[in-house]
Amino acid sequence: MKQLSRLILAAATLASLAVPALAETVRLKTSLGDIVLQLDREKAPKTVENFVGYVKSRHYDGLIFHRVIDGFMVQGGGMTPDLTERPTRPPIPLESRNGLSNVRGSIAMARTAVPDSATSQFFINVADNLRLDQANARDGEGYAVFGRVVEGMDVVDKIRLLPTQPRGTHGNLPVTPVLIIKATLEK
């Protein structure tokens, strides 16, 4: 009986390994069109859990892309159109040693100079920014990539090409705000 139980357990374990987990995707409906992100929970589990939690709580709905630098990245996830920072949950541990790279179309968490400081803000790389990878980063820590754009890179390119201006403490704010109307989790 014990041997049969072990065989059943082994078969169940092998079956779970053979069936890949469904890819999680998030749709950002923006004022310039939709951006669909495929998340990599396997390589960045804490970061994906954090991001999905913000999506489920509707945190991103009504926020803007508040930092746009052509040739670098577009950043959002923290500011309302009047540049009020929306309250966040506590920061998460940095998962930059996960093998994912800051290449064009990847999504990563924004953070301060403190490695474990990411909360809700994210950026989409509009160029290959390998200097942000942990192995190349000046601080030895880098930025945690946790997914990639699978649809709507043309929308990201529209955002990156917008004229920007300084306003308050924000140096690269689009003149015409780009609103995240709604963020939704799709399976």
Accessible surface in RSA format (square Angstrom, percent):
REM  Atomic radii and reference values for relative SASA: ProtOr
REM  Chains: A
REM  Algorithm: Lee & Richards
REM  Probe-radius: 1.40
REM  Slices: 20
REM RES _ NUM      All-atoms   Total-Side   Main-Chain    Non-polar    All polar
REM                ABS   REL    ABS   REL    ABS   REL    ABS   REL    ABS   REL
RES MET A   1   186.38  96.5 141.12  93.4  45.26 107.8 127.75 108.6  58.63  77.7
RES LYS A   2   159.79  78.0 154.15  94.6   5.63  13.4  99.55  89.6  60.24  64.2
RES GLN A   3   128.46  71.8 126.39  92.4   2.07   4.9  32.69  69.6  95.78  72.6
RES LEU A   4    97.85  54.5  95.11  68.0   2.74   6.9  96.10  67.5   1.75   4.7
RES SER A   5    61.85  52.3  54.26  72.4   7.59  17.5  33.07  70.4  28.78  40.3
RES ARG A   6   155.39  65.2 150.56  76.8   4.83  11.5  66.42  90.8  88.97  53.9
RES LEU A   7   110.12  61.3 105.92  75.8   4.19  10.5 106.58  74.8   3.54   9.5
RES ILE A   8   107.00  60.9 104.36  77.7   2.64   6.4 106.36  76.6   0.64   1.7
RES LEU A   9   122.39  68.2 119.72  85.6   2.67   6.7 122.16  85.8   0.23   0.6
RES ALA A  10    50.79  46.7  43.53  67.2   7.26  16.5  50.15  70.6   0.64   1.7
RES ALA A  11    59.61  54.8  50.97  78.7   8.64  19.7  55.16  77.7   4.45  11.8
RES ALA A  12    57.73  53.1  44.68  69.0  13.05  29.7  52.48  73.9   5.26  13.9
RES THR A  13    68.31  48.6  63.61  64.5   4.70  11.2  52.64  70.7  15.66  23.7
RES LEU A  14   121.99  67.9 118.83  85.0   3.16   7.9 119.06  83.6   2.93   7.9
RES ALA A  15    57.14  52.5  48.24  74.4   8.90  20.2  56.25  79.2   0.89   2.4
RES SER A  16    77.09  65.1  53.38  71.2  23.71  54.6  50.44 107.4  26.65  37.3
RES LEU A  17   135.34  75.4 106.48  76.2  28.86  72.6 109.37  76.8  25.97  69.9
RES ALA A  18    80.01  73.6  46.54  71.8  33.47  76.1  58.11  81.8  21.90  58.0
RES VAL A  19   107.15  70.5  96.87  87.7  10.28  24.8  97.72  84.9   9.43  25.6
RES PRO A  20   109.97  80.1  93.50  85.2  16.47  59.9 103.19  85.2   6.77  42.1
RES ALA A  21    98.15  90.2  64.27  99.2  33.88  77.1  75.25 106.0  22.91  60.7
RES LEU A  22   140.40  78.2 124.00  88.7  16.40  41.2 126.49  88.8  13.91  37.4
RES ALA A  23    48.14  44.3  29.41  45.4  18.73  42.6  36.87  51.9  11.26  29.8
RES GLU A  24    13.22   7.6  11.71   8.9   1.51   3.6   6.18  12.0   7.03   5.7
RES THR A  25    24.94  17.7  24.94  25.3   0.00   0.0  19.69  26.5   5.24   7.9
RES VAL A  26     0.00   0.0   0.00   0.0   0.00   0.0   0.00   0.0   0.00   0.0
RES ARG A  27    65.30  27.4  65.01  33.1   0.29   0.7  20.89  28.5  44.41  26.9
RES LEU A  28     0.00   0.0   0.00   0.0   0.00   0.0   0.00   0.0   0.00   0.0
RES LYS A  29   100.98  49.3 100.98  62.0   0.00   0.0  46.43  41.8  54.54  58.1
RES THR A  30     6.35   4.5   0.00   0.0   6.35  15.1   0.00   0.0   6.35   9.6
RES SER A  31    59.54  50.3  28.79  38.4  30.75  70.8  31.45  67.0  28.09  39.4
RES LEU A  32    59.31  33.0  47.42  33.9  11.90  29.9  53.45  37.5   5.86  15.8
RES GLY A  33    27.00  33.3   0.00   N/A  27.00  33.3  24.87  68.3   2.13   4.8
RES ASP A  34    47.91  33.6  38.77  38.6   9.14  21.6  11.47  27.0  36.44  36.3
RES ILE A  35     0.00   0.0   0.00   0.0   0.00   0.0   0.00   0.0   0.00   0.0
RES VAL A  36     7.83   5.2   7.83   7.1   0.00   0.0   7.83   6.8   0.00   0.0
RES LEU A  37     0.00   0.0   0.00   0.0   0.00   0.0   0.00   0.0   0.00   0.0
RES GLN A  38    49.22  27.5  47.81  34.9   1.41   3.4   8.16  17.4  41.06  31.1
RES LEU A  39     9.65   5.4   0.00   0.0   9.65  24.3   0.50   0.4   9.15  24.6
RES ASP A  40    40.62  28.5  36.27  36.1   4.35  10.3  15.19  35.8  25.43  25.4
RES ARG A  41    86.88  36.5  82.29  41.9   4.59  10.9  55.51  75.9  31.37  19.0
RES GLU A  42   157.81  90.6 124.73  94.4  33.08  78.8  55.40 107.2 102.41  83.6
RES LYS A  43    93.42  45.6  80.79  49.6  12.62  30.1  44.30  39.9  49.12  52.3
RES ALA A  44     0.00   0.0   0.00   0.0   0.00   0.0   0.00   0.0   0.00   0.0
RES PRO A  45    62.03  45.2  60.22  54.9   1.81   6.6  60.65  50.1   1.38   8.6
RES LYS A  46   116.21  56.7 110.57  67.8   5.65  13.4  66.60  59.9  49.61  52.8
RES THR A  47     0.58   0.4   0.58   0.6   0.00   0.0   0.00   0.0   0.58   0.9
RES VAL A  48     0.00   0.0   0.00   0.0   0.00   0.0   0.00   0.0   0.00   0.0
RES GLU A  49    97.38  55.9  95.48  72.2   1.90   4.5  44.71  86.5  52.67  43.0
RES ASN A  50     9.94   6.9   4.23   4.1   5.71  13.7   7.11  17.1   2.83   2.7
RES PHE A  51     0.00   0.0   0.00   0.0   0.00   0.0   0.00   0.0   0.00   0.0
RES VAL A  52     2.87   1.9   2.87   2.6   0.00   0.0   2.87   2.5   0.00   0.0
RES GLY A  53    21.69  26.7   0.00   N/A  21.69  26.7  18.63  51.1   3.06   6.8
RES TYR A  54     3.57   1.7   3.57   2.0   0.00   0.0   3.57   2.7   0.00   0.0
RES VAL A  55     4.53   3.0   1.84   1.7   2.69   6.5   1.88   1.6   2.65   7.2
RES LYS A  56   142.95  69.7 112.87  69.3  30.09  71.6  67.34  60.6  75.62  80.5
RES SER A  57    73.02  61.7  39.26  52.4  33.76  77.8  46.19  98.4  26.83  37.6
RES ARG A  58   142.75  59.9 135.71  69.2   7.04  16.8  54.63  74.7  88.12  53.4
RES HIS A  59    15.06   8.2   8.95   6.2   6.11  15.6   7.63   7.9   7.43   8.6
RES TYR A  60     0.08   0.0   0.00   0.0   0.08   0.2   0.00   0.0   0.08   0.1
RES ASP A  61    19.70  13.8  13.83  13.8   5.87  13.9  13.93  32.8   5.77   5.8
RES GLY A  62    24.78  30.6   0.00   N/A  24.78  30.6  21.63  59.4   3.15   7.0
RES LEU A  63     0.00   0.0   0.00   0.0   0.00   0.0   0.00   0.0   0.00   0.0
RES ILE A  64     3.31   1.9   3.31   2.5   0.00   0.0   3.31   2.4   0.00   0.0
RES PHE A  65     0.14   0.1   0.00   0.0   0.14   0.4   0.00   0.0   0.14   0.4
RES HIS A  66     8.53   4.7   7.80   5.4   0.73   1.9   3.08   3.2   5.45   6.3
RES ARG A  67    95.91  40.3  95.91  48.9   0.00   0.0  23.40  32.0  72.51  43.9
RES VAL A  68     2.68   1.8   0.47   0.4   2.21   5.3   0.47   0.4   2.21   6.0
RES ILE A  69    47.69  27.1  45.60  34.0   2.10   5.1  47.69  34.3   0.00   0.0
RES ASP A  70    79.10  55.4  56.25  56.0  22.84  54.0  23.00  54.1  56.09  55.9
RES GLY A  71    50.06  61.7   0.00   N/A  50.06  61.7  32.24  88.5  17.83  39.9
RES PHE A  72    36.33  18.2  36.33  22.5   0.00   0.0  36.33  22.0   0.00   0.0
RES MET A  73     2.36   1.2   2.36   1.6   0.00   0.0   1.66   1.4   0.70   0.9
RES VAL A  74     0.00   0.0   0.00   0.0   0.00   0.0   0.00   0.0   0.00   0.0
RES GLN A  75    15.56   8.7  15.56  11.4   0.00   0.0   0.00   0.0  15.56  11.8
RES GLY A  76     0.00   0.0   0.00   N/A   0.00   0.0   0.00   0.0   0.00   0.0
RES GLY A  77     0.00   0.0   0.00   N/A   0.00   0.0   0.00   0.0   0.00   0.0
RES GLY A  78     0.50   0.6   0.00   N/A   0.50   0.6   0.50   1.4   0.00   0.0
RES MET A  79    17.69   9.2  17.69  11.7   0.00   0.0  17.63  15.0   0.06   0.1
RES THR A  80    25.45  18.1  25.45  25.8   0.00   0.0  25.12  33.7   0.34   0.5
RES PRO A  81    64.05  46.7  55.53  50.6   8.52  31.0  55.89  46.1   8.16  50.7
RES ASP A  82   100.60  70.5  79.49  79.1  21.11  49.9  41.61  97.9  58.99  58.8
RES LEU A  83    33.26  18.5  15.33  11.0  17.93  45.1  15.54  10.9  17.72  47.7
RES THR A  84    76.96  54.7  70.77  71.7   6.19  14.8  58.96  79.2  18.01  27.2
RES GLU A  85    98.70  56.7  80.46  60.9  18.25  43.4  23.21  44.9  75.49  61.6
RES ARG A  86    64.41  27.0  60.78  31.0   3.63   8.6  22.88  31.3  41.53  25.2
RES PRO A  87   116.29  84.8  96.44  87.9  19.85  72.1 108.26  89.4   8.02  49.9
RES THR A  88    56.55  40.2  21.42  21.7  35.13  83.7   7.96  10.7  48.59  73.5
RES ARG A  89    93.49  39.3  87.70  44.7   5.79  13.8  65.16  89.1  28.33  17.2
RES PRO A  90   107.85  78.6  96.32  87.8  11.53  41.9 102.73  84.8   5.12  31.8
RES PRO A  91    75.46  55.0  54.94  50.1  20.52  74.6  55.01  45.4  20.45 127.1
RES ILE A  92    23.11  13.2  21.39  15.9   1.72   4.1  22.87  16.5   0.24   0.6
RES PRO A  93    64.33  46.9  62.05  56.6   2.28   8.3  63.75  52.6   0.58   3.6
RES LEU A  94    32.09  17.9   6.40   4.6  25.70  64.6   9.24   6.5  22.86  61.5
RES GLU A  95    27.81  16.0  21.26  16.1   6.55  15.6  19.90  38.5   7.91   6.5
RES SER A  96     9.52   8.0   0.10   0.1   9.43  21.7   0.56   1.2   8.96  12.6
RES ARG A  97   154.73  65.0 117.62  60.0  37.11  88.4  68.98  94.3  85.75  52.0
RES ASN A  98    25.03  17.3   6.51   6.3  18.52  44.6  17.00  40.9   8.03   7.8
RES GLY A  99    72.65  89.6   0.00   N/A  72.65  89.6  39.90 109.5  32.75  73.3
RES LEU A 100    42.98  23.9  30.35  21.7  12.64  31.8  32.33  22.7  10.66  28.7
RES SER A 101    36.64  31.0  29.33  39.1   7.31  16.8  27.54  58.6   9.10  12.8
RES ASN A 102     0.35   0.2   0.35   0.3   0.00   0.0   0.00   0.0   0.35   0.3
RES VAL A 103    60.92  40.1  60.92  55.1   0.00   0.0  60.92  52.9   0.00   0.0
RES ARG A 104   103.14  43.3  84.74  43.2  18.40  43.8  43.33  59.2  59.81  36.2
RES GLY A 105     7.82   9.6   0.00   N/A   7.82   9.6   7.82  21.5   0.00   0.0
RES SER A 106     4.11   3.5   3.67   4.9   0.44   1.0   3.69   7.9   0.42   0.6
RES ILE A 107     0.00   0.0   0.00   0.0   0.00   0.0   0.00   0.0   0.00   0.0
RES ALA A 108     0.00   0.0   0.00   0.0   0.00   0.0   0.00   0.0   0.00   0.0
RES MET A 109     2.55   1.3   1.70   1.1   0.84   2.0   1.70   1.4   0.84   1.1
RES ALA A 110    13.56  12.5  10.01  15.4   3.55   8.1  11.13  15.7   2.42   6.4
RES ARG A 111    30.68  12.9   3.25   1.7  27.43  65.3   7.93  10.8  22.75  13.8
RES THR A 112    85.12  60.5  74.11  75.1  11.01  26.3  82.39 110.7   2.74   4.1
RES ALA A 113    97.18  89.4  67.51 104.2  29.67  67.5  76.87 108.3  20.31  53.8
RES VAL A 114    92.52  60.9  91.06  82.4   1.46   3.5  92.52  80.4   0.00   0.0
RES PRO A 115    43.85  32.0  43.43  39.6   0.42   1.5  43.43  35.9   0.42   2.6
RES ASP A 116    80.00  56.0  69.97  69.6  10.03  23.7  18.37  43.2  61.63  61.5
RES SER A 117    20.22  17.1  10.70  14.3   9.52  21.9  10.76  22.9   9.45  13.2
RES ALA A 118     4.39   4.0   3.83   5.9   0.57   1.3   4.36   6.1   0.03   0.1
RES THR A 119    28.03  19.9  26.18  26.5   1.86   4.4  12.11  16.3  15.92  24.1
RES SER A 120     0.37   0.3   0.37   0.5   0.00   0.0   0.00   0.0   0.37   0.5
RES GLN A 121    27.76  15.5  27.67  20.2   0.09   0.2   9.20  19.6  18.56  14.1
RES PHE A 122     0.00   0.0   0.00   0.0   0.00   0.0   0.00   0.0   0.00   0.0
RES PHE A 123     8.87   4.4   8.87   5.5   0.00   0.0   8.87   5.4   0.00   0.0
RES ILE A 124     0.00   0.0   0.00   0.0   0.00   0.0   0.00   0.0   0.00   0.0
RES ASN A 125     0.00   0.0   0.00   0.0   0.00   0.0   0.00   0.0   0.00   0.0
RES VAL A 126     8.52   5.6   0.11   0.1   8.41  20.3   0.11   0.1   8.41  22.8
RES ALA A 127    28.34  26.1  25.39  39.2   2.95   6.7  28.34  39.9   0.00   0.0
RES ASP A 128    93.26  65.3  69.02  68.7  24.25  57.3  17.03  40.1  76.24  76.0
RES ASN A 129     2.42   1.7   2.03   2.0   0.39   0.9   0.39   0.9   2.03   2.0
RES LEU A 130    86.07  47.9  83.49  59.7   2.57   6.5  83.49  58.6   2.57   6.9
RES ARG A 131   139.81  58.7 130.02  66.3   9.78  23.3  66.46  90.8  73.35  44.5
RES LEU A 132    21.18  11.8  20.89  14.9   0.29   0.7  21.18  14.9   0.00   0.0
RES ASP A 133    21.42  15.0  19.44  19.4   1.98   4.7  11.90  28.0   9.53   9.5
RES GLN A 134    48.51  27.1  44.84  32.8   3.67   8.7   2.56   5.4  45.95  34.9
RES ALA A 135    91.47  84.1  53.59  82.7  37.88  86.2  59.67  84.0  31.80  84.2
RES ASN A 136    86.37  59.6  59.98  58.0  26.38  63.5  20.02  48.2  66.35  64.1
RES ALA A 137    16.79  15.4   4.82   7.4  11.96  27.2   5.29   7.5  11.49  30.4
RES ARG A 138   251.90 105.8 207.10 105.6  44.80 106.7  90.87 124.2 161.03  97.6
RES ASP A 139    77.46  54.3  45.75  45.5  31.70  75.0  49.21 115.8  28.25  28.2
RES GLY A 140    31.29  38.6   0.00   N/A  31.29  38.6  28.40  77.9   2.89   6.5
RES GLU A 141    45.45  26.1  45.45  34.4   0.00   0.0   3.90   7.5  41.55  33.9
RES GLY A 142     0.04   0.1   0.00   N/A   0.04   0.1   0.04   0.1   0.00   0.0
RES TYR A 143    59.08  27.6  56.01  31.9   3.07   8.0  20.64  15.5  38.45  47.4
RES ALA A 144     1.97   1.8   1.78   2.8   0.19   0.4   1.78   2.5   0.19   0.5
RES VAL A 145     4.61   3.0   3.78   3.4   0.83   2.0   3.78   3.3   0.83   2.2
RES PHE A 146     0.00   0.0   0.00   0.0   0.00   0.0   0.00   0.0   0.00   0.0
RES GLY A 147     6.17   7.6   0.00   N/A   6.17   7.6   4.87  13.4   1.30   2.9
RES ARG A 148   132.49  55.6 132.49  67.5   0.00   0.0  47.71  65.2  84.77  51.4
RES VAL A 149    17.00  11.2   1.25   1.1  15.75  37.9   1.25   1.1  15.75  42.7
RES VAL A 150    65.43  43.1  29.17  26.4  36.25  87.4  35.88  31.2  29.54  80.1
RES GLU A 151    93.52  53.7  86.10  65.1   7.42  17.7  38.94  75.3  54.58  44.6
RES GLY A 152    10.56  13.0   0.00   N/A  10.56  13.0   3.59   9.8   6.97  15.6
RES MET A 153    39.59  20.5  36.70  24.3   2.89   6.9  36.35  30.9   3.24   4.3
RES ASP A 154    93.32  65.4  82.92  82.5  10.40  24.6  43.37 102.1  49.96  49.8
RES VAL A 155     8.22   5.4   8.22   7.4   0.00   0.0   8.22   7.1   0.00   0.0
RES VAL A 156     0.00   0.0   0.00   0.0   0.00   0.0   0.00   0.0   0.00   0.0
RES ASP A 157    28.14  19.7  28.14  28.0   0.00   0.0  11.45  26.9  16.69  16.6
RES LYS A 158   104.76  51.1  97.23  59.7   7.54  17.9  63.48  57.1  41.29  44.0
RES ILE A 159     0.00   0.0   0.00   0.0   0.00   0.0   0.00   0.0   0.00   0.0
RES ARG A 160    56.72  23.8  54.46  27.8   2.25   5.4   2.36   3.2  54.36  32.9
RES LEU A 161   111.57  62.1  85.33  61.0  26.24  66.0  88.38  62.1  23.19  62.4
RES LEU A 162    41.66  23.2  33.11  23.7   8.55  21.5  34.16  24.0   7.50  20.2
RES PRO A 163    91.94  67.0  80.36  73.3  11.59  42.1  91.94  75.9   0.00   0.0
RES THR A 164    51.27  36.5  24.02  24.4  27.25  64.9   3.07   4.1  48.20  72.9
RES GLN A 165    70.18  39.2  67.78  49.5   2.40   5.7  17.31  36.8  52.87  40.1
RES PRO A 166   107.63  78.4  91.44  83.4  16.19  58.9  91.69  75.7  15.95  99.1
RES ARG A 167   107.02  44.9 101.31  51.6   5.71  13.6  41.17  56.3  65.85  39.9
RES GLY A 168    81.28 100.2   0.00   N/A  81.28 100.2  43.65 119.8  37.63  84.3
RES THR A 169   136.91  97.4  98.74 100.1  38.17  91.0  90.49 121.5  46.42  70.2
RES HIS A 170    30.11  16.5  26.04  18.1   4.07  10.4  16.49  17.0  13.62  15.8
RES GLY A 171    46.88  57.8   0.00   N/A  46.88  57.8  26.21  71.9  20.67  46.3
RES ASN A 172    47.70  32.9  47.11  45.5   0.59   1.4   0.00   0.0  47.70  46.1
RES LEU A 173     6.21   3.5   6.21   4.4   0.00   0.0   6.21   4.4   0.00   0.0
RES PRO A 174     3.50   2.5   0.65   0.6   2.85  10.4   0.65   0.5   2.85  17.7
RES VAL A 175    76.95  50.6  60.45  54.7  16.49  39.7  60.45  52.5  16.49  44.7
RES THR A 176    88.49  62.9  86.12  87.3   2.37   5.6  56.52  75.9  31.97  48.3
RES PRO A 177    74.09  54.0  60.87  55.5  13.23  48.1  62.53  51.6  11.57  71.9
RES VAL A 178     1.38   0.9   1.38   1.3   0.00   0.0   1.38   1.2   0.00   0.0
RES LEU A 179    56.71  31.6  56.71  40.6   0.00   0.0  56.71  39.8   0.00   0.0
RES ILE A 180     0.00   0.0   0.00   0.0   0.00   0.0   0.00   0.0   0.00   0.0
RES ILE A 181    75.27  42.8  63.77  47.5  11.50  27.7  64.86  46.7  10.41  28.2
RES LYS A 182    81.98  40.0  81.38  49.9   0.60   1.4  43.43  39.1  38.54  41.1
RES ALA A 183     4.27   3.9   0.49   0.7   3.78   8.6   0.49   0.7   3.78  10.0
RES THR A 184    45.67  32.5  42.85  43.4   2.82   6.7  38.12  51.2   7.55  11.4
RES LEU A 185    50.78  28.3  23.06  16.5  27.72  69.7  23.06  16.2  27.72  74.6
RES GLU A 186    55.94  32.1  50.15  37.9   5.80  13.8  30.10  58.2  25.84  21.1
RES LYS A 187   164.22  80.1 103.83  63.7  60.40 143.8  81.55  73.4  82.67  88.1
END  Absolute sums over single chains surface
CHAIN  1 A     9882.9       7955.8       1927.1       6104.8       3778.0
END  Absolute sums over all chains
TOTAL          9882.9       7955.8       1927.1       6104.8       3778.0
